[in-house]
Amino acid sequence: MTTDGPVTAELEADAERAESRRGLFLALPSYIYLLFLFALPLLIIGVYSFASRSRTGMPKLEAWNLDSITKLFTDDLIRSIFARSLIVAILTTAFCLLVGYPFAYYIATRSEKTRNILLVFVMIPFWTNFLVRTYAWRVLLGEDGLITELGRFLNLWDSMLFTLPAVYIGLVYGYLPFMVLPLYAAIERLDWSLVEAARDLYASGWVAFRRVTLPLTKQGIIAGSILVFIPSLGAYVTPDILGGAKTTLIGNYVVNQFLTARNWPLGSSVSMAIMVVMLIATIWYFRSGAKTL
């Protein structure tokens, strides 16, 4: 870059302002997208949480109250559904971690060619729509499905469709890649010389894993857990298709309030409660990352 005179502090400030305006202009489509498809709907849901329900089920904005928010803490049905959803999300995250960590460890310790092939296998489910994959599990778990026939042949189980185990199977299958990929990234960056040093100091394989490998891959564990926990908590498609009416989770309850019961204020309040829980989990993730760094 050439100038007609010496570079001064004002010129540098002008250049920084011009760069900032250029960055703002480039990011403007993203800001507009977030404003109209995220911030504005969130604001509307927040306002509806304080509204009243009319005879037709539509919210009455002129009669604000805390009835719908209070119902979150006093209604036994809502509390039981929310507790069930929280347990399902936690167990789904735990199952994905138990299955995903060994698999991610195996991928990270293979040769580059094998590693790339296995990573493609992990990402193949993303090539098919989530709804289609869920319906595939409905066929497998149905009355005449392969898994049902296998269970009957072994005399271990009957049809699992429309049961809680079917929901767990669908959620773990759907969100397992979200656990494997962050874990693989964390394990692949691991300094293996530290593990070798632990073994040289007579640490067993388990002790070296627990004291060295596990702490150094903590960020991958937390990231994968958050990526699985958040969508599992608000899951709607999988519980609706594989669980049916017997396993109503919080996502199904919200949809029912908007479309069937036509209680928009209560549905909005429950939605805001879910987002608060997700926000707490996200803040915890970033705070844990900051402590680790």
C-alpha positions, 0 to 999 in steps of 0.5 A: 500500500502506498500513500502520498504522505507519512502514515499518521494515527488519523490515517490508521483510524480512518483505515480501521473505520473503513475496514469496520464498515466493509465488514458490517456491509458483508455481514449485513445479510447475516444480521438481517437473517438473525433479526427476522428469523431468530430475534423477532420470533423469539420476541413474539414468543416472549410477549405471548408468554405474558398474554391471556388465552381468548375463547378461540384460543388466540392470545389476548395481548391487552390482558397481560398476566403471569398465569402461563408462567406460574403454571410451569411450576404448579402444573403436575403434568408439565413438571412430569413431562419436563422431568421426563424430557430432561431425563431422556436428554441426559440419558441420550447424551450419556449413551452417545458419549459411551458409544461415541468416545471409543469410536472416536478414539479408534478413528483418531488412532488409525492411519490417515486413509482408514481415518478418512473412510471412517469419517465418511461413514460417520457423516453418511447419515447427514446425506439423508433427511432426518425425517426419512431416517426416523421413519426407517427406524419405525419400519425396523422397530415395527410389528413386522420389522427386522429388529422385532423379528430378531427379538422374537427369534431370540425370545428377548423382546417384542415390538418396541415401536411406540415405547421409550426404548424406541425413542432412545434408539432413534435419538442416539442414532440421530445425534451420535455423529454430533458426539463423535465429530467433536470427540474425534477433533479433540482426540486427534489433536492430543499430544501422544507424547504425554501419554507415552510419558505416563506409561514410562512412569509405570502408569497402567493403560487405564490410569494413563487414560483417566489422568492424561487422555480424558482431561486433555479431551475434556473440551471435545466431551463437553462440546459433543454433550452440548450438541447432543443434549440441546436438540434431545431436550426439545426433540419432537420428530423422533418421540412423535414417530417412534414414541407415539402418545405414550411417551410425550416429551416437552417438544410434543407438548409444545406442539400440542398447545399450539395446534391442538389445545390452542393455548398459545400463551402456555405453549410460549411459556414452555418454549421459553422455559426450554430455551432458558435451560438450553441457554444455561447449558450453553453458558456452562459450556463456554465457562468450562472452555474458558476455565480449561484454556 
